[in-house]
Amino acid sequence: MKVTNKIFILFFLALGVASCEKDFLDTPPQDVLVDETYWSSEVNVKTFAYGFYTAYFSGYGSGYTWGKYFSGQSLNDDFAPTNPPRFTLQVPTSGGGWSFSWVRKANIFIDRVQGVDMEEEAINHWTGIGRFFRALEYHDLVKAFGDVPYYDQELAENDQEMLYKKRDDRTFVMDRVLEDFRFAAENVRDNVENEGLEVDRSVVLGFMSRVFLYEGTWQKYHENNNEKAAEYLEAAKWAAQEVIESGNFSLANYREVFNSLDLSGNPEVLLYREYEEGMVTHSLNSYNNKEPQTGVSKDGIESYLAEDGLPIGISDLYQGDKGIENLMANRDPRIYETFVSDELRINGVDPNYSTTGIATHKFLNEEIADEPRGNSNLNPTDAPVIRYGEILVNYAEAAYELSTVGGPAFTQEDLDKSINVLRDRPGINLPHLEVSGDQPAVNGQTYDDPQRDPDVAPILWEIRRERRVELMFEGFRLDDLKRWKKLEYTDMVQYPDINRGAWIDKSNYPDANLENLAVTGGGNEGYLIPASAEESLRTFDDPRVYLQPIPLDQITLYRDQGVELEQNPGW
């Protein structure tokens, strides 16, 4: 047993909800524990708080249900699937994520904590925990729908005016979210009983940097509101800087953050989800083991620098992409930690093939690969929920973006405390990124990536590259493209390299039948084309998908109460 106090295991076994994830819950139980006899001790308060954990800290999910890693994330430019997912095409009849049950649960928690017989410090701590979870839920709602009704108290069932209130402006809601985060940052404890398994101040600050990087860049690129963007980006930068300056975290071996049987004591992990054989397990290790994979796109693999710190389009060290040996030679070492670098795995040749021939092993623990627990849904490797590597890229981007909306200038010091710390990671040791005027530089040599989007400033392009590489396959890319207003990158016609894989020569596999394996040019040599049917290619031409539609049953329900619930633009 890893530890005796198993937060993610024993609590959910006791309540009978060990397998529940937020995306699959309609309404969490509200009246089982909410009574005068329950709210009588800090132990009970803590137990209730754990009820939020798998909703927001899903990790690698459970059973065959993945969490944020890989799950639903092939709708971006990192993956090249054979059947590309599409953006939402029509308004759903019901569901769609328009639910305020978790807001209600957080408001109940915040209210009941005030009456528990505890010291004021404990009341403030647990109030901060409740406000932290309320802030996370409203961030999710705003990210999905934009304007949403804001509630900061438990509603009575007969309070029709509040139950059917109109949507509050996105900025109003996010201002309340910022207030919640600030309260939590001031009151949540620095030290908790189960470090790494409980929310403490560092976890609050880490998520604060994530949430307000998202909202600050959304305000800049979608709302053209530089004043509000500056306020939110300053919050993101401050929160990340607080974590950095705490000195409590450092970078570990890159891959061990993702494939370890035990993350306790890992210096990079702010919070993780713990798994245990026979109790709570997942299937992500298995996916990286003996199953077919959705592979990385040619566009994704080309985002990795050469080991001299230069983009492959201008580096003398780049050996080209004809063969896996050449493709992987002299590259950013994170490419070897993320992908299988010594062989291609081809459909028709290997049972554990990748759609692009390039397989990932970022989440694979080789020590258990041939054991039962390394396969199926029996995987017990722990999952990072939020880690120091993300905090560093959050800081770098927030600092740069803040400099573009009236904040302090972006400096070499900003890079040295963020991206260059990542490049100094043990086993990585890439040359430092430098600021030279408005250009990036390495070892005093300024450069401009020939693949750079001309609408993105050169230094910002490199910061975004670092984020993409550092967080590859961790579930961030689609959100990043949304907040940058860059969903056009997912268009497989406009950007064909996201529907390309490794270069292969079919004649190198004489014993395999590869006639139906599509490659560019239609012959025996070329880049693999995972989605070969033209009608299956995903295109992007409708900006309405930056926000989700409100389901029809909610609009009808409001209308029956004499209230018009305004639909999102374009739906």
N, C-alpha and C positions, 0 to 999 in steps of 0.2 A: 504494500500500500504506500502511495507516495507521501501522503500526510493523513493524519487522523481526522482532521476537520475538512470534509470534502464539500465545499460550498456548492459546486455545480452538480453534485451527485445526490448527497443525502437529502438536501432540502426538497428536490424535485421528486425523489422516490417517496418521501413522506407525504407530499401533497398529491402524488399520482399524476404529475404533469411533466415527467422527465423528458418526454419527447416533443414537447410543444416549442415551436419557434414563433416569433412575432408575426411573420408573414402568413402564418396559417391559423392564427387565432382571430376569431370574430369578436368575442367579448371575454376578457379575463374575469374570473370569479370575483365579484365585488362584495358580497355580503357573507362569505364564509368566515372571514376573520375580522370583519369590521363590526365590532361590538364592544361594549364597555369592559367586558371581562378580558378581551384580548389585549387591549391597549393599556397594559399594566406594568410593563417592564421594558428595559432597553433590549433585552434578549429577543423579545417578541417583535420589537420594532425592526431589529436587524433581520429577523426571519422574514418579515413582510417585504423588506427591501430586496432580499434575494429573489423575490418573485419577478423583479424586472430584468434579472441578469441574462437569461437566455433570449429574452426578447430583443435586447440591444447588443449583447455580446455573444453572438451566435458562433463565433469561431469557425470550426470546420463542420458545423451542424451536428446532426446525430443520425444514426442509421444511414439510410441512403439519401437523406436530405442534407445537401451541402449548405454552408453558411454563405458568407460574402466571397469566399475564394472560389473562383471559376463560376459559381452558380449564377446563371443569367447574365454573365458578363461577356459573352461572345458577341454581343451587339456593340462592338467597337472596332478599332483598327489594329488591336493586338492579335486577335484571333482570326483564323481563316477556316471557317466551318464548311462542311459539304452542303448543309442546308441552312443558309444564313437566316437568323431571326430578323424579324421586321419590327419597326416601330408600331405602336398602337395604331390600328387602322380605323376603328370606330368606337363610339361611346359605349361602354359596357352598360348592361341593364342594371347590374348591382355590383357591389364589392368595389374593386379597383383601388382599395386603400383608403377610401373616405370613411374613416371611423375615428371617434374621439374617446374610445373606451380606455385607452392608455393614458390620455389626458385626465380622465375622470379618476383613474386609479392613483395617479400621481397627486391630484388635488386632495383626494381622500387621505392619502398618506401624510401630506403636508399638514392638513387640518388636525388629524388625530394625534400627531406627534406633539402638538402644543399642549395636550392635556396629560401626557405621560409623566409619571413621577420620576423625573430625572434632573440632573444638574443642568444649568442653563447652557453650559458648553455642549452637553450631549444633545439638548434640544436643537441648538443651532447647527450642530453637525448633521443631524438627521433631517432637519429642515433643508439644509444644503443638498443632501443626497436626493430628497424628493424634488427639489427645484432643478437639480441636474438632470434627472430623468424626464421631467416635464419639458425642459429645454431640448433634450434630444428628440422627444416625440414631436414637438412643434417644428424643429428643424426638418425632420422627415416629412411632415405634412406640407410645409412651405416649399420644400424642394420638389415635392410631387405636384402640388396644386397652385402654388403662388399664394393668393389671398385666401385666408381661412378664418372662420370665427375663432376668437380667442376667449378662453375660459380660464380663470385663475381661482375658481372655487367649485366645490361640488354642487351640482344642479339638482333641484327637486324635480321629480317626474311631472309635476303639474305646472312647472314654470315655463309656460309656452313661449313667452316673449324671449327668454334666453335660449331655450332649446332650438328655436327657429330664427335666431338672429342672423342678420346678413353677414357676409364675409368681411373680416377686417383686412385693412391694407397690409400687404406683405411686410412693409417696413415697420408698421406699428407692431406687428407680431414679433418680428426679429429684434426690435428694441426691447420687448419684454423678455425674449430669450437671452439677450445680453445681460439684462438685469439679473436673471436667474443664475447665469454663469458667474457673474461678478459676486453675487451672494455666496454661491458655492465655493468659489475660489478663496473667499475670505473666511469661511466657516468650516469647511470640510477638513477633517484631521489630516495632518501630514503623515502620521503613523497610525496604522490600523493593525488589528490582530493578525490578519492573514495577508501579508504583503504579496502583491501580485495577483491575488484572488479577490480582493475587495477594492471598491472605489475609495481612493484617497485623493488628496489635493493634486498630486501629479497627474492622476487619471483625468480629473476635472479639467486641468489646464491643457492636457493633451487633446482632449475632445474639443475644448474651446478653440484651440488653434485650428483644428480641422473644420469646425462648423463655420467660423468667421472668415477663414480663407475662402470657403465656398461662397458665403453670402457677400463678402466684400468684392470678389471678382464678378459675381452675378450683378451686383449693383453697377459696377463699372461697365461691363460689356452688354448687359441687357437693358438696364434702366437709365444708363447715361447719367447716373447720380454720383458724381465724384465726391461730393461732401459726405454722403452716407457710406460710400465705398471706403473713404479714408478712415472713418470712425470704426468700421468693422475690421478693416485690415490692420489698423493699429491694435485692436483687441487681439487679433490672431497673432501678430508679431510679438506682442507683450506676453501672451500666454506661452508661446513656444520659447521665448527667451527665459521665462521663469523656470521652465523645465531644464533648459540648457544650463543656466547659472546655478541651479540647485546642486549640480555636481553628483547627483544620485544615479546617473545613467551613463553608460558607455557602450560602444559598439562591440558586439561579439562576432564570432564566426558567422558569416552571412547565412549559410544554409542551416546551421544548427538552430536558428531562430524558428525554422519552419518544420523540421523533421525530428525534433527531440521527443523522447518518451517522457521527459520531465523538464519543464521550463522553470521550475523553482530555482531561484538564484541566478538566472540568466540576466546579465547586467543591462541588456538592451530592452527588456520587456517591462512595460509599465503595468500591463494587465494581460492575463491569459486565461483561456478556458482549459480546465483540467479534464482529462479523460482517464478512464480506468477500465481495464479488461473485465468483461462480464457485467458492467454496470452502465456506463455511457461510452459509446464508441462511435466512430464515423467511417467514411469510405473514401476519403481523399487520398490517403496513402495508397490504397488499392488502385485508384484511378491513375496514379503515377507509376504503377507497377506492371500489371499484366493485362491492362484493358486498352482498347483503342482510345485515342485522344483527339480532341480538337487542337490542332497545332498552332504555333505562333505564325503570324503572317510574315511575308518577306519584308514588309514595311517595319514590322516590329523588330525583327532580328537585325535590320540595318540601322536601328536607332542606337545600338551599342557602339561606343567609340572604339578606335584602335588603342592599343596599350600605350601609345605615345600621347594620348589625350585628345587626339584630333578625330573629327568625323571621318568615316571610311572613304568618303568622296574625295578627300584631300590628303589622306595619310599615305606615306610611302610604304608603310608596314602592311597595308591591306593587301591580301593575296587573291582577292576576287572570291567568287562564290561557286566556282566549278568544282564541286566535291566538298564534302563535309570538312576535310582536313584544311583546305584553303579557307573556307568560310569562317572557321573557328580560330584560325591562326592569328596570334598577336592582337587579341581583343581584350576589352574590359573584362577582368576576371569574373565579374558577376555573370557573364554569359555562360561560363562553365559551371557555376553554381546553380544556374537556372535550367540549362538545357543539356541534354546528352550530346557530348561534343565529339565522340569517336565513331559514331555510326548513324546512318539514316535508317529510319524505320518506315518501310513502304507498305502501303495497302496492297495485298496480294503476295507479299513476301513475309511480313511479320504479323503475328496475331495481335501484338500490342503496338500496332502502327499509329503514326500521327497523320492527320489529314494533310500536313505539309511536309512530312518526312522528318521534321525536326521535333523530337520528343522532349517533354519537360520532365525533370526529376527534382525540381525545387522542393517538393513536399514529400519525397520518398525517403524512408528510412531503410537503407539497404540491409541493416542487421536483422530486420524482421521480415524482409521481402518474401522469403520462402516459408515463413511460418503462417499458420492460420490467422494470427492476429495482424499479419501484414496484408491480408486479402479480404475480399468481400466488404462487409460493413462492420468488421471487427477491429478496426484500427484504433489504437489507444494513444497515438502521438498527440501531444498537447498543441493547442492553437494560440498563437499570439492574437490579442484583440487590438492592442495599440502598442506601438514600439517606438523606440528612440529614432530609428532611421526615418520614420515618417515625420516626427517632430522637426528634424533637421531640414527636410525638404519643404515642410510647411513654413518654417522660418524664412528660408531663402526666398520663396515665392512671395510671401507676404511683405517682406522687406522691399523687394524690387517693385512690386505693384504699388505699394504705399508711396514709393518715390515718384510714381507717375501721376498721383492724384493729390499732390501738395505736401507729401510727407518728406522726411529727411532724405538726402541723397543716398543712393545705394553705393556701398563702398567695398573695398577689398576685405575689410574687417567682417562685413556681413557674410561674404563667401567663406572666409577662414573659419568662422564659427558654425558653418552649416555644411555646404557642399564639400568643402575640402576636408572636413572631418570624415565624411562618408568616403572620400577617396583615400584617406589614410587608414581605413578599416583594415584590421589584420587580414592578410591574404589578398587584398585588393591593390592598394598602393599605386593608384593612378597619379599622374602629374596633377598639380593643383590647377584649378580654374582661376584665371586672373581677369581683372577689369582693366581695360586699356582704353580710356575715353568711353565711347559707347560700344566698343567691340570686346568680345571675349578674346582671351589669349592663353597660351600654354607655353611655359618656359620663355616668356617674352615675345613669342610669335603670335601676332594677331591673326585671326582667321574668321571666315564666314562660311558656314555650311552651305554648299550649293543646293541642298535639299530644303533649306529653310523656307517656311511659309513667309512670303514677303510682307505680310501684314503683322508679323510678329517680330519685335525687336531682337537683334542678335543675341544679347545677353539673356533675355527672357526665354528665347528659344533653347538655349543651353540649360537653363534652370528647368524648363519643362522636360527636356530630354532626361536630365538627371532624375527627375521625379518618375518618369515613365519606366526607366530602367530599374531604379531602386525598388519600386512598388509593383513590378511586373507580376500580373496574374493575381493580385491581392484585392481586386474588386473596386479599384478607384477610377479606372480609365474612363468609363462611360460618364460618371459624374464630372470628371475633369473636362471632358469635351463639352458637356452641357453648360457648365459655368463659364467656360471660355467662349461660348457661342461658336463652337467648331464642330458641330455634328456632321457637317459636310465631309469631314475626314472619314466617316463611315460609309460613304458612297462608293460602291465597288466598281462602278463604271468610271466615275471621275478619278478614282484612285485605284487602279487595277492591281497595284502591289499588295493590297490587303486581301486579294484573292489569288495570291501566288505563294508558293512554298519553295522548297529546295530545288536546285537544278539537278536533274538526273539524266542518265543515259540508260534507257531501258535494256540495251544490249548487255549491260553489266549484270543483268539478272536473267540469265538464259533459261533457268528452270522455273521461272514464274510466268504466269499469264497476265501480262500488263496491258493487253490490247485496249481495255476499257478505262485505263488510267490516263486522264487528260493532261497534256503538257502544252505549253505555249509553242506555237508553230505547227502543232498537229502531227509531228513526226516522232522519232524515237528519242530526241534530245530536247530538253527545255525545262522550264520551271513548272512544277506541279500546279495544277489548277483545281483546288478543292471543290468549288462550286462551278461545275462545267456547263450546266444548262443556263442559257442566257436569260430565260424567264425567271430563274431563281435569284438573280443578282439583286442585291439590296441597293436601292437608290435613296437619295435624300433630297426632297424638294418641297417639304412642307414644314415650316418653322413652328407650327402649332404643337409639334411633339416635344418641344422643350418643356411643356407642362402637360400633365395628364388630364383627361376629361373627368368631369364630375359625373358619377353614374346617374342614369335616368331616373331610377327609383327615388333618389334623394331630391332631385328637382321636382318630381311629382309630389313627394311627401311635403315639401315646403309649400308648393303651390296649393295643396289642399288646406294648408293653414293660412292662406292668404299672403304668403311671402314668396317673392320671386328670387330664387337662388340662381344667380347669374352664372352661366356656363363660361368656361375658359375660351379665350379668343380662338376662332377657327373651328371649334367643335360644334 
